[in-house]
Amino acid sequence: MCPPVTDRQVDGYPPPGTLDDLLGFELLEATADDSPVAKYIARRGAGMHHLALRVEDIEAAIAELKSRGVRLIDETPRPGAHATRVAFVHPSSTHGVLVELVQKP
């Protein structure tokens, strides 16, 4: 099992034995009352927080989405857990689902 993510206000636990590192999930737990996950659960209740999609080139993925008129939360990548680079797509462009683009190091 991968170590928990502890450099944010959330603990994430990736599952052991993911299929070729293509499929997986994380269980999230808020570690502070004012964390993004705690605020989300307070507003919407427990359930799926977001869907993460692995991309090879996050800048190219962002540019492609912008060119198609997709609303983004992040127009430039930011540091993510496990040394990844991430950017979020606004749920208004994805039928209410928060989508995270993830580029591995």
N, C-alpha and C positions, 0 to 999 in steps of 0.2 A: 504494500500500500504506500502511496506517496505521502509525504509528511503533510500535515495540515497547513493551510495558508494562514499565517498569523501576522503578516505585515500590513494588514488592512483591518477595518472594523468589522470583520466577518471571518468566520472559520469555514474553510472549504475542504471537503474530503473527497478526492477523486476515487473512483472504485478500482479495485485490483483487477487485473486481467482484461483491460479494454481490448477490443478487437482491432489489432494493428494500429492502435493509437488513433483510430478514426471515430470510434464511438465511445461514449462515456457520459458520466453525469457527475455532478457535485451536489452534495447536501450542504446547504448553507444554514448557518446559525448566527444570529446577531450577537456580537460580543459587547455592544454598547447600546444604550437606549436611543441614542441619536444617530446611529449608523444608518446608511441607506437601506439595508435589509430590514432593520427594525421599523423604519418609517413605512416601507412598502407593506410589511405584514400588518401594521396598525391600520393602514388605509384599505387594504384589499383582503386581508386574512391570509392564512397559510395556503400554500400551493406553489405552482411553478413561478419562479421569478423571471427567468429569461432563457433563451435558446442561444447557444454559442455555436458559431460556424468557423471552422478553421479555414484560413486563406493563406496562400503562399506569399502574396504581395499585398499588404494591407493598404498601402497608398494607392495602388491600382484599383483595388476593390472599392475604396472610398470614392475615387474619381469616377468609376463606372456608375456607382449608385447616384452620385451627384448629377451626372450627365443625364440620368433618367428621371430626375426630379424627386428622388427619394429624400425625405427629411431625415437629417442626421442629428444626433446629440453631439457627437464628436466629429469635427471635420478634419482633425489631425489625430493620429494615434497617440495613445497615452500608455504609460507603463501598466502592465497587468500582473497578475500572480504568476509565479514560477518563471520570471524573466520574459514573459510574453509582451507583445504590444497589442493593444486592444482599441476598439472604437465601437460605439453603440449606435444602432439605428433606432430612430424614434418609433414608438409603438403606433403612432398615427399612420405610418406608412406600411405597417405590417399587420393590419387587422387586429391591433391591440396587443401584439406580442413584442416584448422587448427583445431585440436581437443584438448579440455581441459578435463582432468580427474579431478573430484571434489569430495572430501570427506568432508562431513559435520561433525561438531563437535559432 
